[in-house]
Amino acid sequence: MTMWWQDPFRMFQTNLREIDAGLDIEAVLDYLEDFGADTWLLSVGGILSNYPTDLDFQTRNPYLSERPSGDLVGDAVEAAARRGIRVLGRMDFSKIDHRRAEAHPDWCFVGPTGERQVYNGLTSVCPSGEYYQVKLFEVLDEVLDRYPLAGFFCNWMSFNEVDYSRVYHGVCHCVGCRQRYDGTLPDDPDAGWRAFTKHVLDDLTGRIREHLEGRAALVLGDRADIVFHEANNAVGRRLWHHRTSENVSAAKTYRPEVPVLTNSVAFVDMPYRLAGEDPRHFAQYLVQAIARGANPSTYIMGTPATTPYACLEIAGQLTRFHRDHADVYRDLVPAARTLLVRGESRAEFEGLYLALLQRHVPFDVLPAERLPDVDLGRYQVVVLPDLGPVDLGEYDGKVVATGVTELNPIASYETEAATRGLHLEGGVPVIGAFHVVEAAGELQAYSRAPYGPPEKCHGHELLPHPGMVRQGNKVLFPWTIGRAYREVGLTVHRDLFVDQVGEGLATELPEQVEVVVGRSAAGYVVHLLNRSGDTDQRFAPPLPIGPGRLRVPDGVQEVHALNAGERLPVDDGWVHVPEIGLFEVLVCA
């Protein structure tokens, strides 16, 4: 049986304050319908219950008295059903009030010094304790016994090592963690602690999903019915312009058949919940999400009446676009033939990401730990950015690896001082790390020589240390060519790498157009994203690009440009793409 979440859907989240319990439900539903949403994520229970709970460990929202029924959830579900809008319950089990924390200290997070974590009068709890392990299920049952909710999202389901002020509180030492952990708990997170927390959360997610099976969907992590990704901004965080696209791709590459929900935050950051996100920045969340096959969602504080953020206009436009072309987004899965594996080295990964994007090489992203779980046979090329030892199983396609991947170097230069002044043939600067290998290759290194004063800048001698090695189906760059491109931006780095991966789609469009390819119920789908607005720590208005030609796959006889609303003739395998504003979508049949 097909479940509702296996078809395209569009969500709107009202993250309610306790004082919003008397909201005008019909006005909110009017807004959601005009917006293009068919799913409402409503604050239901956990920290506060927006319904008359009978569980003694839950707290009824005192502002429910403003409703004649005394039941916000019941009123919302009934009114939404009349309009064909499904309601999902936002639950937050991460904190409890002081009275219950005193009655159940074993439920609470305990830092290495024995201190609990209290924020705005609420005490953080631990997923190892009974509140999460037992009481959570009682709440879900009470809600579902009363209301036909379509699903649940559990907010902040974590070990509470970091609070809302981004203060780090250390590893939890509560009774539950001490009993469950194999060995002595560390004070600071290490590999053992990270593995432990992942196991506890994965197990809990799996149990919640099993508990809800046949009754409601679970929106959460990798083991949920719907994979959740929050697209957001943050003060003090360097902007990675492709964060949403990267994370959606990582989820869809791992399990293409599982829906992803990109919940896009309409405010700037948690401390600035009244400040709306820049519309151009917010647009990128939704465009990148739908291009990679995720379902779009918009998340606001309060209600549309109390927080009318400026970005909601473009959010509605893009949500309605997804609604109006649901046939194109039904069963949209990745169709790239190049795989970029994501490891620990962000600079290396991001540099190679940008290089592929700018050269119009469509690619999918996959976390390194998911390599054993994916059929690599669908890829012609696998790119490994500075990963160390890697097991690709029986994969026999082309491999392009950088850094220390697949190598046993006899020497390594890994600091800025150690590689300073190191060049390869052709005047290629080495930035980051360089590994000396006993292998014949190309792009030999020059010995380092003085770089100042100018009178002493000589003495570069060619060495038998290659910067590129070919071994069967593998091409190895024993240095961090991706990091070099990320930090310096020389096209010589980009082109050296991409030339070994292979040519991208043939096109006359400039490098500021990102090409994302997929397949859906409608056919072969090409998203063309205008990246001309990517600038320092923000998104500027993108400049119109095109028109220009693009080559389509063999056998394509008709192309429909959705934004332009045009049928594009195919001439000897080429189409003339109309001018691209924010993005264009080509459906090839």
Buried (B, 14 or more C-beta within 10 A) or exposed (E): EEEEBBBBBBBBBBBBBBEBBEBEBEEBBEBBEEBBBBBBBBBBBBBBBBBBBEBEBBBBBEBBEBBEEBBBBBBBBBBBEEEEBBBBBBBBBBBBBEEBBEEBBBBBBBBBEEEBBBBEEBBBBBBBBBBBBEBBBEBBBBBBEBBEBBBBBBBBBEBBBEBEEEEEBBBBBBBBBEEBBEEEBBEEBEEBBEEBBEEBBEEBBBBBBEBBEEBBBBBBBBBBBBBBBBBBBEEEEEBEBBBBBBBBBBBBBBBBEBBBBBBBBBBBBBEEBEBBBBBBBBBBBBBBBBBBBBBBBBBBBBBBEBBEBBBBEBBBBBBBBBBEBBEBBEBBBBBBBBBBBBBEBBBBBBBBBBBBBBBBBBBBBBBBEBBEEBEBEBBEBBBBBBBBEBEBEEBEBBBBBBBBBBBEBEEBBEEEEBBEBBBBBEEBBBBBBBBBBEBEBEBBBBEBEEEEEEEEEEEBEEBEBBBBBBEEEBBBBBBBBBBBBBBEEBEBBBBBBBEBBBEBBEBEBBBBBBBBBBBBEBBBBBBBBBBBBBEEEEBEEBEEBBBBBBBBEEEBEBBBBBBBEBEBEBEEEBBBBBEBBBBBBBBBE
